[in-house]
């Protein structure tokens, strides 16, 4: 192995067993104590520790630790906000679903009512058309319609038996007048 900057052919003299000894580039031995001694090569500037006895990297570690705590608090805050937003969204979805279900029930009920009403009106229409057909046929032959009844006024003179037989042949019967309005 070639001799280089990091090689030291002379062994260390161990005056203090717990301290670590190093050599600098100029093969000068120095002790790794609390402060580095300045060398002529450094221009007389010594690397000093701060007043608390810690290196400046301790301040950086403290800042990084605080930053980690702030990031953790931010993540926790965002997760709480996200969970609350999801819960609110689910609540709104449930409310809309319930509203839609009620709307669907109401519209189904209304549809059934309308269908029943339509069926009743269709049936009533059929009855009215049948009555109208009968009325049209009889009105052409001299029948008169009054107060949901049809009347045939005959000008022929017949006996009661003959008149009744004539009415039965026309699909009717002799009239019995029960009120003044009917008489008129």
TIVEXFI-160013 format. One record per residue (C-alpha): x, y negated, z; residue in three letters; residue number from 1. Coordinates in nm, 2 decimals, always signed. Example, Ala and Ser with C-alpha at 12.3 -4.5 7.8 and 13.67 -1.06 7.14 Angstrom:
% TIVEXFI-160013
<node <+1.23; +0.45; +0.78>; "ALA"; 1>
<node <+1.37; +0.11; +0.71>; "SER"; 2>
This chain:
% TIVEXFI-160013
<node <+0.00; +0.00; +0.00>; "UNK"; 1>
<node <+0.14; -0.34; -0.09>; "UNK"; 2>
<node <+0.20; -0.61; +0.16>; "UNK"; 3>
<node <-0.07; -0.86; +0.14>; "UNK"; 4>
<node <-0.23; -1.14; +0.32>; "UNK"; 5>
<node <-0.43; -0.91; +0.55>; "UNK"; 6>
<node <-0.14; -0.68; +0.64>; "UNK"; 7>
<node <+0.06; -0.74; +0.95>; "UNK"; 8>
<node <+0.38; -0.52; +0.98>; "UNK"; 9>
<node <+0.43; -0.63; +1.34>; "UNK"; 10>
<node <+0.20; -0.47; +1.60>; "UNK"; 11>
<node <+0.00; -0.70; +1.83>; "UNK"; 12>
<node <+0.13; -0.76; +2.17>; "UNK"; 13>
<node <-0.16; -0.70; +2.40>; "UNK"; 14>
<node <-0.13; -0.94; +2.69>; "UNK"; 15>
<node <-0.51; -0.96; +2.74>; "UNK"; 16>
<node <-0.68; -0.63; +2.68>; "UNK"; 17>
<node <-1.04; -0.76; +2.63>; "UNK"; 18>
<node <-0.95; -1.03; +2.38>; "UNK"; 19>
<node <-0.92; -0.97; +2.01>; "UNK"; 20>
<node <-0.61; -1.10; +1.84>; "UNK"; 21>
<node <-0.58; -1.20; +1.48>; "UNK"; 22>
<node <-0.33; -1.34; +1.25>; "UNK"; 23>
<node <-0.39; -1.62; +1.01>; "UNK"; 24>
<node <-0.26; -1.65; +0.66>; "UNK"; 25>
<node <+0.07; -1.79; +0.78>; "UNK"; 26>
<node <+0.12; -1.48; +1.00>; "UNK"; 27>
<node <+0.07; -1.68; +1.31>; "UNK"; 28>
<node <-0.10; -1.49; +1.60>; "UNK"; 29>
<node <-0.39; -1.66; +1.77>; "UNK"; 30>
<node <-0.65; -1.54; +2.02>; "UNK"; 31>
<node <-1.01; -1.54; +1.94>; "UNK"; 32>
<node <-1.12; -1.76; +2.22>; "UNK"; 33>
<node <-1.41; -2.00; +2.26>; "UNK"; 34>
<node <-1.26; -2.26; +2.02>; "UNK"; 35>
<node <-1.04; -2.22; +1.72>; "UNK"; 36>
<node <-0.71; -2.40; +1.74>; "UNK"; 37>
<node <-0.64; -2.63; +1.46>; "UNK"; 38>
<node <-0.36; -2.55; +1.22>; "UNK"; 39>
<node <-0.15; -2.79; +1.03>; "UNK"; 40>
<node <-0.31; -2.66; +0.72>; "UNK"; 41>
<node <-0.66; -2.77; +0.83>; "UNK"; 42>
<node <-0.55; -3.13; +0.86>; "UNK"; 43>
<node <-0.58; -3.13; +1.23>; "UNK"; 44>
<node <-0.96; -3.07; +1.24>; "UNK"; 45>
<node <-1.07; -2.81; +1.49>; "UNK"; 46>
<node <-1.39; -2.62; +1.47>; "UNK"; 47>
<node <-1.57; -2.69; +1.79>; "UNK"; 48>
<node <-1.88; -2.54; +1.95>; "UNK"; 49>
<node <-2.18; -2.76; +2.04>; "UNK"; 50>
<node <-2.23; -2.89; +2.39>; "UNK"; 51>
<node <-2.45; -2.59; +2.50>; "UNK"; 52>
<node <-2.17; -2.35; +2.42>; "UNK"; 53>
<node <-2.35; -2.19; +2.13>; "UNK"; 54>
<node <-2.26; -2.20; +1.77>; "UNK"; 55>
<node <-2.47; -2.42; +1.53>; "UNK"; 56>
<node <-2.61; -2.10; +1.38>; "UNK"; 57>
<node <-2.82; -2.06; +1.70>; "UNK"; 58>
<node <-3.02; -2.36; +1.60>; "UNK"; 59>
<node <-3.08; -2.22; +1.25>; "UNK"; 60>
<node <-3.19; -1.89; +1.41>; "UNK"; 61>
<node <-3.43; -2.08; +1.64>; "UNK"; 62>
<node <-3.57; -2.27; +1.34>; "UNK"; 63>
<node <-3.62; -1.95; +1.15>; "UNK"; 64>
<node <-3.79; -1.79; +1.45>; "UNK"; 65>
<node <-4.03; -2.08; +1.47>; "UNK"; 66>
<node <-4.09; -2.06; +1.10>; "UNK"; 67>
<node <-4.18; -1.69; +1.14>; "UNK"; 68>
<node <-4.42; -1.77; +1.42>; "UNK"; 69>
<node <-4.58; -2.04; +1.21>; "UNK"; 70>
<node <-4.61; -1.81; +0.92>; "UNK"; 71>
<node <-4.76; -1.54; +1.14>; "UNK"; 72>
<node <-5.02; -1.78; +1.28>; "UNK"; 73>
<node <-5.10; -1.90; +0.92>; "UNK"; 74>
<node <-5.15; -1.54; +0.81>; "UNK"; 75>
<node <-5.38; -1.46; +1.11>; "UNK"; 76>
<node <-5.58; -1.78; +1.05>; "UNK"; 77>
<node <-5.62; -1.70; +0.68>; "UNK"; 78>
<node <-5.73; -1.34; +0.76>; "UNK"; 79>
<node <-5.99; -1.47; +1.01>; "UNK"; 80>
<node <-6.11; -1.72; +0.75>; "UNK"; 81>
<node <-6.13; -1.45; +0.48>; "UNK"; 82>
<node <-6.32; -1.20; +0.71>; "UNK"; 83>
<node <-6.57; -1.47; +0.81>; "UNK"; 84>
<node <-6.61; -1.57; +0.44>; "UNK"; 85>
<node <-6.67; -1.20; +0.35>; "UNK"; 86>
<node <-6.93; -1.17; +0.63>; "UNK"; 87>
<node <-7.11; -1.48; +0.53>; "UNK"; 88>
<node <-7.12; -1.36; +0.17>; "UNK"; 89>
<node <-7.26; -1.02; +0.28>; "UNK"; 90>
<node <-7.52; -1.20; +0.49>; "UNK"; 91>
<node <-7.63; -1.42; +0.20>; "UNK"; 92>
<node <-7.64; -1.11; -0.02>; "UNK"; 93>
<node <-7.86; -0.93; +0.24>; "UNK"; 94>
<node <-8.09; -1.23; +0.26>; "UNK"; 95>
<node <-8.12; -1.25; -0.12>; "UNK"; 96>
<node <-8.19; -0.87; -0.13>; "UNK"; 97>
<node <-8.46; -0.90; +0.13>; "UNK"; 98>
<node <-8.61; -1.20; -0.05>; "UNK"; 99>
<node <-8.61; -1.01; -0.38>; "UNK"; 100>
<node <-8.77; -0.71; -0.21>; "UNK"; 101>
<node <-9.05; -0.93; -0.07>; "UNK"; 102>
<node <-9.09; -1.10; -0.41>; "UNK"; 103>
<node <-9.10; -0.75; -0.58>; "UNK"; 104>
<node <-9.37; -0.63; -0.33>; "UNK"; 105>
<node <-9.57; -0.95; -0.37>; "UNK"; 106>
<node <-9.55; -0.93; -0.75>; "UNK"; 107>
<node <-9.64; -0.56; -0.75>; "UNK"; 108>
<node <-9.94; -0.64; -0.53>; "UNK"; 109>
<node <-10.05; -0.93; -0.75>; "UNK"; 110>
<node <-10.00; -0.71; -1.06>; "UNK"; 111>
<node <-10.23; -0.44; -0.91>; "UNK"; 112>
<node <-10.49; -0.70; -0.82>; "UNK"; 113>
<node <-10.48; -0.84; -1.18>; "UNK"; 114>
<node <-10.50; -0.49; -1.32>; "UNK"; 115>
<node <-10.81; -0.42; -1.11>; "UNK"; 116>
<node <-10.97; -0.75; -1.21>; "UNK"; 117>
<node <-10.89; -0.68; -1.58>; "UNK"; 118>
<node <-11.05; -0.34; -1.56>; "UNK"; 119>
<node <-11.36; -0.48; -1.39>; "UNK"; 120>
<node <-11.39; -0.76; -1.66>; "UNK"; 121>
<node <-11.34; -0.51; -1.94>; "UNK"; 122>
<node <-11.62; -0.29; -1.80>; "UNK"; 123>
<node <-11.84; -0.60; -1.75>; "UNK"; 124>
<node <-11.76; -0.70; -2.11>; "UNK"; 125>
<node <-11.88; -0.36; -2.23>; "UNK"; 126>
<node <-12.21; -0.40; -2.05>; "UNK"; 127>
<node <-12.26; -0.75; -2.18>; "UNK"; 128>
<node <-12.18; -0.64; -2.54>; "UNK"; 129>
<node <-12.43; -0.35; -2.50>; "UNK"; 130>
<node <-12.70; -0.59; -2.38>; "UNK"; 131>
<node <-12.62; -0.84; -2.65>; "UNK"; 132>
<node <-12.65; -0.56; -2.91>; "UNK"; 133>
<node <-12.99; -0.46; -2.77>; "UNK"; 134>
<node <-13.10; -0.83; -2.75>; "UNK"; 135>
<node <-12.99; -0.90; -3.11>; "UNK"; 136>
<node <-13.18; -0.60; -3.24>; "UNK"; 137>
<node <-13.49; -0.68; -3.06>; "UNK"; 138>
<node <-13.48; -1.05; -3.12>; "UNK"; 139>
<node <-13.48; -0.99; -3.49>; "UNK"; 140>
<node <-13.80; -0.79; -3.45>; "UNK"; 141>
<node <-13.98; -1.06; -3.24>; "UNK"; 142>
<node <-13.85; -0.99; -2.90>; "UNK"; 143>
<node <-13.77; -1.28; -2.65>; "UNK"; 144>
<node <-13.50; -1.28; -2.38>; "UNK"; 145>
<node <-13.57; -1.45; -2.05>; "UNK"; 146>
<node <-13.41; -1.41; -1.71>; "UNK"; 147>
<node <-13.22; -1.08; -1.80>; "UNK"; 148>
<node <-13.54; -0.92; -1.94>; "UNK"; 149>
<node <-13.67; -0.87; -2.29>; "UNK"; 150>
<node <-14.03; -0.94; -2.38>; "UNK"; 151>
<node <-14.23; -0.86; -2.69>; "UNK"; 152>
<node <-14.53; -1.07; -2.75>; "UNK"; 153>
<node <-14.78; -0.90; -2.97>; "UNK"; 154>
<node <-15.06; -1.08; -3.15>; "UNK"; 155>
<node <-15.25; -0.75; -3.23>; "UNK"; 156>
<node <-15.56; -0.67; -3.03>; "UNK"; 157>
<node <-15.54; -0.32; -2.89>; "UNK"; 158>
<node <-15.67; -0.13; -2.59>; "UNK"; 159>
<node <-15.45; -0.08; -2.28>; "UNK"; 160>
<node <-15.38; +0.28; -2.39>; "UNK"; 161>
<node <-15.29; +0.17; -2.74>; "UNK"; 162>
<node <-15.07; -0.12; -2.61>; "UNK"; 163>
<node <-14.89; +0.12; -2.37>; "UNK"; 164>
<node <-14.83; +0.37; -2.65>; "UNK"; 165>
<node <-14.69; +0.09; -2.87>; "UNK"; 166>
<node <-14.45; -0.02; -2.60>; "UNK"; 167>
<node <-14.33; +0.33; -2.53>; "UNK"; 168>
<node <-14.26; +0.37; -2.91>; "UNK"; 169>
<node <-14.04; +0.05; -2.89>; "UNK"; 170>
<node <-13.85; +0.19; -2.59>; "UNK"; 171>
<node <-14.03; -0.04; -2.34>; "UNK"; 172>
<node <-14.33; -0.05; -2.11>; "UNK"; 173>
<node <-14.61; -0.29; -2.04>; "UNK"; 174>
<node <-14.51; -0.59; -1.83>; "UNK"; 175>
<node <-14.62; -0.66; -1.47>; "UNK"; 176>
<node <-14.59; -1.02; -1.39>; "UNK"; 177>
<node <-14.48; -1.08; -1.03>; "UNK"; 178>
<node <-14.40; -1.45; -1.03>; "UNK"; 179>
<node <-14.51; -1.79; -1.16>; "UNK"; 180>
<node <-14.17; -1.83; -1.34>; "UNK"; 181>
<node <-14.22; -1.50; -1.52>; "UNK"; 182>
<node <-14.57; -1.60; -1.62>; "UNK"; 183>
<node <-14.44; -1.93; -1.77>; "UNK"; 184>
